[in-house]
Amino acid sequence: MLLRERAELALADLAAGPSWRSMLFLAVFALLLFLPGFFSLPPIDRDETRFAQASRQMVESGDFIDIRLGEGTRYKKPVGIYWLQAAAVKLVGVAQDQKIWVYRLPSLTMAVAAVLLTYLIALSLVGAQAALVAAMLLASCFVLGGEARLAKTDATLLATILAAQLVLARLHMGGAAALRGGWAWLFWAAMGVSMLIKGPIGPMVVGLTILALIVLRRGIGWLAPLRWGWGLLLFAAIVLPWYVAITVTSGDAFWAEALGRDLLGKIGEGQESHGAPFGAYMLAVWLTFWPASILLPFGLWYGWSARRMPAVMFCLAWILPSWLVFEITATKLIHYVLPTYPALAMLTAAGWLERREAPLGRIYGLFLGLFLLLALGLAAAPVIFSLRFGVAPGAIWALGVAISVAGMIWVWAALRRGDRLAPLLGMGALSLGLSVSLFGHLARLAPIWPSNAMSEIAVEADRLCEAPAILSVGYEEPSLLLLSPRLPLFRPAAAAAEIAAAAPCALVFVTAEQKPAFDAAMPKTGEVLGQVTGFALGGADQVDVTAYLFR
């Protein structure tokens, strides 16, 4: 018996067995795909390091209400993710608080939880076999793999949305009997936690799903088992204490930043050069959902042809209203539509399994070949980028490419043979190969991590004099905050020169552009400890920094 045939039978047996076996398999499957690069990738500017450094300062200060970043505040997002990251630091040990992987632990955990919750929701909607396929598709998709490796809000936000949607799916499919016990409390608790993670985004996605279902079902009586009165009290009990506390602490500063500049600002205009026209997500999904997008045409077909089925109705009510809101919003980032991807995975899984028994057509064969070859294009991209810095691909990159090629061959053979479940293992190999070749290669590309080199210079400075003040002129990437032994001060040239001249010992990083102004303002002569050149990912610009020690 061929290996693919054995895989097909094994997965079918897994889907038909107890749900805990499938969930255990899915947890291991997801971790296998998410872990490459998790520990080795340095802090990625800018959002990841802003979240991590703010959490680090929260642990150091013991103030779990206010959110500080460097010498200022960080009010773009609520406190939930900082609490989770601070808890991770406490769990691992404060001595590890400069290690970025510690702050990534909540994202990794919640990304795995999202895969498992997708499986549970799909069990209610499309059956055991499609549930296994849907969860594997979500685990393999590019954008979730990226978020699992970043110390940000989005993987955690997804898990909270899915916890609420699990309750809603059970209610939609099974009525009041499906919510006996504590299911209604899970719904409101998930919404409350979601509000602490990323404000109204989670409640918006779930709320739009409910509104769409009200229209489709032509009534609201079916929502009564959610226990709205007591549920809203639970929601308020989770949300209000911190929101009241931060208002007392900051006045209107939190609301002006989080609601005014961050949320409403992104709706009206593309912030930080992240604007894109309407329809951008419809084009991007073929890449961001890859390699699951290989089966996406079957999901689109199924979503239309079976649109009146209750399960499909639920998925469409979940996807379409939120997707429209994200398309209308001026600021666009690839992870914004991630909350809709589990429903997309469920439609794709159901559509693939419901397709008629027939050889795949020529048009789909061309589509399949193109999307399999995309694996090589994605693997080549980081190498092309790194060659400009004189860094050739190494053994890790070659291993990733080999895994991708094996996945390409497996998927092609399995789909052409008519297998239904075995192709999912090949897609997992495609996802794993991309993770190894992309993240593994980028992790060893030293020129794109200038803060790493600067932090090593800071350690050397500590050997030469006791706890020198650390200043940076012209280079203000937040990764330097996280990696430095003490909080660096970002100052203009004249102010930095004044502080360094008065300090018993000072380490000053100065960019080439700011060097003339700094030299003119600095009355002392320093010794050059090092030179750092490279490319800052956060600002997408060249870096040329000289480190001076004044003592």
C-alpha positions in Angstrom: 0.0 0.0 0.0 1.3 3.4 -0.9 2.2 5.9 1.8 -0.5 8.3 0.6 -3.1 5.5 0.8 -2.0 4.8 4.4 -2.2 8.5 5.2 -5.7 8.7 3.7 -6.9 5.8 5.8 -5.2 7.0 9.0 -6.8 10.5 8.7 -10.2 9.0 8.0 -9.8 6.8 11.0 -8.7 9.8 13.1 -11.7 11.8 12.1 -14.1 9.0 12.8 -12.7 8.4 16.3 -13.1 10.3 19.6 -12.7 14.1 19.2 -9.9 14.3 21.8 -7.7 12.2 19.4 -8.3 14.7 16.6 -7.6 17.6 18.9 -4.4 16.1 20.1 -3.3 15.5 16.6 -4.2 19.1 15.6 -2.3 20.6 18.5 0.9 18.7 17.5 0.3 19.5 13.8 -0.1 23.2 14.6 3.0 23.4 16.8 5.1 21.7 14.2 4.1 24.4 11.7 4.4 27.3 14.1 7.6 26.6 15.9 10.2 27.1 13.2 11.7 30.6 13.8 9.7 31.1 17.0 12.8 31.1 19.2 15.4 32.1 16.6 13.8 35.2 15.0 15.1 38.4 16.7 12.6 41.1 17.8 10.8 42.4 14.8 10.2 46.1 14.5 8.0 47.8 15.1 4.7 46.6 16.6 6.0 43.4 18.1 8.8 45.1 20.0 6.5 47.9 21.1 4.1 45.3 22.7 7.0 43.3 24.2 8.8 46.3 25.7 5.6 47.8 27.1 4.9 44.4 28.8 8.5 44.3 30.1 8.1 47.8 31.6 4.8 46.7 33.2 6.6 43.9 34.9 9.5 46.1 36.0 7.2 48.9 37.4 4.6 46.6 38.9 1.9 49.0 37.5 -0.6 46.8 35.6 -3.0 49.6 34.8 -0.9 52.1 32.9 0.9 51.1 29.7 4.3 52.7 29.2 6.7 52.4 26.3 10.1 53.9 26.8 9.6 57.4 28.4 6.1 57.7 26.9 2.8 55.8 26.9 1.4 53.1 24.6 -2.3 53.6 24.4 -3.1 52.2 21.0 -4.5 49.0 22.3 -6.1 47.9 25.6 -4.3 46.1 28.4 -5.2 42.5 27.8 -2.2 41.4 25.7 0.2 43.2 28.0 -1.2 41.2 31.0 -0.8 38.0 29.1 2.8 38.8 28.1 3.6 40.0 31.6 2.2 36.6 32.9 4.5 34.8 30.4 7.5 36.7 31.8 6.5 35.8 35.4 6.0 32.2 34.4 9.4 31.8 32.6 11.3 34.1 34.9 12.1 37.8 35.0 15.7 37.0 34.2 14.5 36.1 30.7 12.7 39.4 30.1 15.0 40.5 27.2 14.1 37.3 25.2 11.5 38.0 22.6 10.2 34.4 22.5 8.9 34.8 26.1 6.5 37.5 24.8 5.5 35.4 21.9 4.2 32.6 24.1 0.6 34.0 24.4 0.4 34.3 20.6 1.7 30.7 20.1 -0.7 29.3 22.7 -3.7 31.2 21.3 -2.9 30.3 17.7 -3.0 26.6 18.7 -6.2 27.3 20.6 -7.7 28.9 17.4 -7.0 25.7 15.4 -8.7 23.6 18.1 -11.7 26.0 18.4 -12.0 25.9 14.6 -12.3 22.1 14.8 -15.0 22.4 17.5 -17.0 24.9 15.6 -16.8 22.9 12.4 -18.0 19.8 14.3 -21.2 21.6 15.0 -21.5 22.8 11.4 -20.0 20.4 8.8 -19.2 17.1 10.5 -16.1 15.4 11.9 -14.2 14.8 8.7 -14.6 18.4 7.4 -13.8 19.7 10.9 -10.4 18.0 10.8 -9.8 19.3 7.3 -10.8 22.9 8.2 -8.6 22.9 11.3 -5.6 21.6 9.3 -6.2 24.2 6.6 -6.3 27.0 9.1 -3.1 25.8 10.8 -1.3 25.7 7.5 -2.3 29.2 6.3 0.5 31.7 6.0 -1.0 34.6 8.0 -1.9 32.6 11.1 1.6 31.1 11.1 3.0 34.6 11.0 0.8 35.8 13.9 1.7 32.7 16.0 5.4 33.9 15.9 4.7 37.6 16.8 4.2 39.1 20.2 1.0 41.0 19.1 -2.7 40.9 19.6 -4.1 39.1 16.6 -3.7 35.4 17.4 -5.2 36.1 20.8 -8.0 38.2 19.3 -8.8 35.3 16.9 -9.1 32.8 19.8 -11.5 35.0 21.7 -13.7 35.5 18.6 -13.7 31.8 18.0 -14.7 31.0 21.6 -17.8 33.3 21.1 -18.5 31.9 17.6 -18.4 28.4 19.0 -21.3 29.2 21.3 -23.2 31.0 18.5 -22.7 28.1 16.1 -24.1 25.7 18.7 -27.1 27.9 19.2 -27.7 28.4 15.5 -27.5 24.7 14.7 -29.0 23.1 17.9 -31.2 25.7 19.5 -31.6 26.3 23.3 -30.8 22.7 24.1 -27.2 23.1 22.8 -26.5 25.9 25.3 -27.4 24.0 28.5 -24.8 24.4 31.2 -22.3 27.3 31.0 -22.1 27.9 27.3 -23.8 31.3 27.5 -21.2 32.4 30.0 -18.4 31.4 27.7 -19.9 33.7 25.0 -19.9 36.7 27.2 -16.6 36.0 28.9 -15.0 35.6 25.4 -16.5 39.0 24.4 -15.2 40.6 27.5 -11.7 39.3 27.1 -11.8 40.2 23.4 -12.7 43.8 24.4 -9.6 43.9 26.6 -7.4 42.5 23.8 -8.2 44.8 20.9 -11.2 46.9 21.8 -14.4 46.6 19.7 -12.9 44.5 16.9 -13.9 41.1 18.4 -17.4 42.2 19.4 -17.8 43.8 16.0 -17.1 40.5 14.1 -19.4 38.5 16.4 -22.0 41.2 16.4 -22.1 41.5 12.6 -22.5 37.7 12.5 -25.5 37.9 14.8 -27.0 40.8 12.8 -26.6 38.9 9.5 -28.2 35.8 11.1 -31.1 37.8 12.4 -31.8 39.0 8.9 -31.4 35.5 7.4 -33.5 33.8 10.1 -36.0 36.6 10.1 -36.2 36.9 13.9 -34.4 37.4 17.2 -36.1 35.0 19.5 -33.5 32.3 18.8 -30.9 34.5 20.6 -32.7 34.3 24.0 -30.6 31.4 25.4 -27.6 33.7 25.4 -29.0 35.2 28.7 -28.5 38.8 27.6 -29.2 40.5 30.9 -26.8 38.5 33.1 -24.4 38.1 30.2 -24.0 41.8 29.7 -23.4 42.2 33.4 -20.6 39.6 33.1 -19.2 41.5 30.1 -19.2 44.7 32.0 -17.6 43.1 35.0 -14.7 42.0 32.9 -14.3 45.2 30.8 -15.2 48.1 33.0 -12.6 47.9 35.9 -9.6 48.5 33.7 -11.3 51.0 31.3 -12.3 53.0 34.3 -8.9 52.7 35.9 -7.0 53.8 32.8 -9.4 56.8 32.4 -8.6 57.9 35.9 -4.9 57.4 35.3 -4.6 59.0 31.9 -7.6 61.3 31.7 -8.7 61.4 28.0 -5.3 60.5 26.7 -6.1 56.8 26.3 -9.4 57.4 24.5 -7.8 60.1 22.2 -5.1 57.6 21.2 -6.9 54.3 21.1 -10.3 55.5 19.7 -9.4 58.7 17.9 -6.0 58.2 16.3 -5.8 54.4 16.1 -9.3 53.0 15.5 -11.1 55.9 13.8 -7.9 57.1 12.1 -7.5 53.7 10.4 -11.0 53.8 9.1 -10.6 57.2 7.5 -7.2 57.0 6.0 -4.4 54.6 5.4 -2.0 54.9 8.3 1.8 54.4 8.1 1.6 53.8 4.3 -0.8 50.8 4.8 -3.6 52.1 2.5 -5.0 50.0 -0.3 -8.1 50.1 -2.5 -11.3 48.2 -2.0 -10.9 44.6 -3.1 -7.3 44.3 -1.9 -8.2 41.6 0.5 -10.0 39.6 -2.1 -6.8 39.5 -4.1 -4.4 39.0 -1.1 -6.4 36.0 0.3 -4.8 33.7 -2.4 -1.4 34.4 -0.8 -2.3 35.0 2.9 -4.5 31.9 3.0 -1.9 29.8 1.1 -1.4 26.9 0.9 -5.0 26.4 2.0 -6.0 28.6 -0.9 -5.1 25.6 -3.2 -8.6 24.3 -2.2 -10.3 27.6 -1.9 -12.1 27.4 -5.3 -14.1 24.5 -3.9 -15.0 26.6 -0.9 -16.2 29.5 -3.0 -18.3 27.1 -5.2 -19.8 25.4 -2.1 -20.5 28.7 -0.4 -22.7 29.8 -3.3 -24.3 26.5 -4.3 -25.2 25.5 -0.7 -25.9 29.0 0.6 -29.3 28.1 2.0 -28.0 25.3 4.2 -27.9 26.4 7.9 -24.1 25.7 8.3 -23.2 27.5 5.2 -25.5 30.4 6.2 -23.6 30.7 9.4 -20.2 30.8 7.7 -21.4 33.4 5.2 -22.9 35.5 7.9 -19.6 35.3 9.6 -17.4 36.2 6.6 -19.3 38.7 4.4 -20.3 41.6 6.7 -16.9 41.7 8.5 -15.0 41.3 5.2 -16.9 44.2 3.8 -16.1 46.4 6.8 -12.4 45.5 6.4 -12.4 46.3 2.7 -14.0 49.7 3.3 -11.5 50.5 6.0 -8.7 52.7 4.5 -5.8 51.1 6.5 -5.2 47.6 5.3 -2.9 45.0 6.8 -2.9 41.3 5.8 -3.9 40.1 9.2 -7.0 42.3 9.6 -9.2 39.7 7.9 -7.8 36.8 9.9 -11.0 36.6 12.1 -12.9 35.4 9.0 -10.4 32.7 7.9 -11.7 29.9 10.2 -15.1 30.2 8.4 -13.4 30.4 5.1 -11.5 27.2 6.0 -14.8 25.5 7.0 -16.4 26.3 3.7 -13.3 25.2 1.8 -13.2 21.9 3.8 -16.9 21.2 3.2 -16.7 22.1 -0.5 -13.6 19.9 -1.1 -15.2 16.9 0.6 -18.6 17.5 -1.2 -17.1 17.8 -4.7 -18.3 15.3 -7.2 -16.3 12.2 -7.8 -14.5 13.0 -11.0 -10.9 13.7 -12.2 -9.8 17.3 -11.6 -10.3 19.5 -14.7 -7.7 21.0 -16.9 -8.3 24.5 -15.6 -8.0 23.5 -12.0 -4.9 21.5 -13.0 -3.3 24.7 -14.3 -4.3 26.6 -11.1 -2.9 23.8 -9.0 0.4 23.8 -10.8 0.7 27.5 -10.4 -0.1 27.5 -6.7 2.3 24.7 -6.1 5.1 26.5 -7.9 4.4 29.5 -5.6 6.2 27.5 -2.9 9.5 27.9 -4.8 8.8 31.6 -5.4 8.1 32.3 -1.7 11.2 30.4 -0.8 13.3 32.3 -3.3 12.1 35.7 -2.1 14.2 35.9 1.2 17.3 34.8 -0.7 16.9 37.5 -3.3 16.5 40.0 -0.5 19.5 38.7 1.4 21.9 38.6 -1.6 22.0 42.4 -1.6 23.7 42.1 1.8 26.1 39.4 0.6 24.4 36.6 2.6 23.9 33.4 0.6 21.4 30.7 1.5 22.5 28.1 4.0 21.6 24.6 5.1 18.4 25.7 6.9 17.1 27.4 3.8 18.0 24.3 1.7 16.1 22.1 4.2 13.0 24.3 3.9 13.1 24.1 0.1 13.5 20.3 0.3 10.4 20.1 2.5 8.5 22.3 0.1 9.4 20.2 -2.9 8.3 17.1 -1.1 5.0 18.8 -0.2 4.6 19.9 -3.8 5.0 16.4 -5.1 2.8 14.9 -2.4 -0.1 17.4 -3.0 0.1 17.0 -6.8 0.0 13.2 -6.7 -2.6 13.0 -4.0 -5.0 15.5 -5.7 -4.5 13.9 -9.1 -5.2 10.5 -7.6 -8.4 11.7 -6.0 -7.4 11.5 -2.3 -9.5 13.6 0.0 -7.6 13.8 3.2 -4.0 12.9 2.4 -3.5 16.2 0.5 -3.7 18.0 3.8 -0.5 16.5 4.9 1.2 17.8 1.8 -0.2 21.3 2.4 1.2 21.0 5.9 4.6 20.2 4.4 4.3 23.3 2.1 3.6 25.4 5.1 6.4 23.9 7.1 8.9 24.2 4.2 8.0 27.9 3.8 8.4 28.5 7.6 11.8 26.9 7.6 13.1 28.5 4.5 11.7 32.0 5.3 12.0 32.4 9.0 15.1 30.2 9.4 16.9 32.1 6.7 15.8 35.6 7.9 16.9 34.7 11.5 20.5 34.3 10.3 20.5 37.5 8.2 22.4 39.7 10.6 22.3 43.0 8.6 18.5 43.2 9.0 18.8 43.1 12.8 20.9 46.1 13.7 19.6 46.3 17.2 21.1 42.9 17.9 24.6 44.3 17.1 24.0 47.5 19.0 22.9 45.5 22.1 26.1 43.5 21.9 28.0 46.8 21.9 26.0 47.9 25.0 27.2 44.7 26.8 30.8 45.6 25.9 30.3 49.1 27.2 29.2 47.6 30.5 32.5 45.9 30.8 34.4 49.1 30.3 32.6 51.3 32.8 29.8 50.9 35.3 26.2 51.1 33.9 26.8 53.8 31.3 23.9 55.9 30.2 22.6 54.7 26.8 21.5 57.2 24.2 20.6 57.0 20.6 20.6 59.8 18.1 18.7 59.2 14.8 18.0 55.5 15.4 14.8 55.0 17.3 13.7 51.4 16.6 11.9 49.9 19.7 13.9 46.7 19.4 16.8 48.6 20.9 14.6 49.3 24.0 14.0 45.6 24.5 17.5 44.4 23.9 19.4 47.0 25.9 20.5 46.3 29.5 18.9 49.6 30.5 16.4 51.9 28.9 18.0 53.9 26.1 17.1 57.5 25.7 16.2 58.6 22.2 17.3 62.2 21.9 18.2 64.8 19.2 21.8 65.5 18.7 22.2 68.5 20.9 20.2 67.0 23.8 22.2 63.8 23.6 25.5 65.6 23.6 24.5 67.5 26.7 23.5 64.4 28.6 26.6 62.4 27.5 28.9 65.3 28.5 27.5 65.5 32.0 27.3 61.7 32.6 30.3 59.9 34.2 30.0 57.3 31.5 27.7 57.3 28.4 27.3 55.1 25.4 25.9 57.0 22.4 24.7 55.6 19.1 24.7 58.1 16.3 23.5 57.7 12.8 25.6 59.0 9.9 23.0 61.6 9.1 23.1 63.0 12.7 26.9 62.7 13.2 27.8 66.3 12.1 25.2 67.9 14.4 26.3 65.6 17.3 30.0 66.3 16.8 29.3 70.0 16.7 27.4 69.9 20.0 29.6 67.4 21.9 32.5 69.0 23.9 34.2 65.7 24.7 36.0 63.2 22.5 34.7 59.6 22.7 36.2 56.3 21.7 34.6 54.4 18.9 33.3 51.1 20.2 31.8 49.8 17.0 30.1 50.5 13.7 26.7 49.0 12.7 25.5 49.0 9.2 22.4 47.2 7.8 18.7 47.6 7.0 16.0 48.5 9.6 12.9 46.5 8.8 10.7 48.9 10.9 11.6 51.9 8.8 12.5 50.0 5.7 15.7 52.1 5.4 19.5 51.8 5.5 21.2 52.0 8.8 24.7 53.4 9.5 25.4 53.8 13.2 28.6 54.6 15.1 28.8 53.7 18.8 30.8 56.2 21.0 31.8 55.6 24.6 32.4 58.8 26.7 34.0 58.4 30.1 
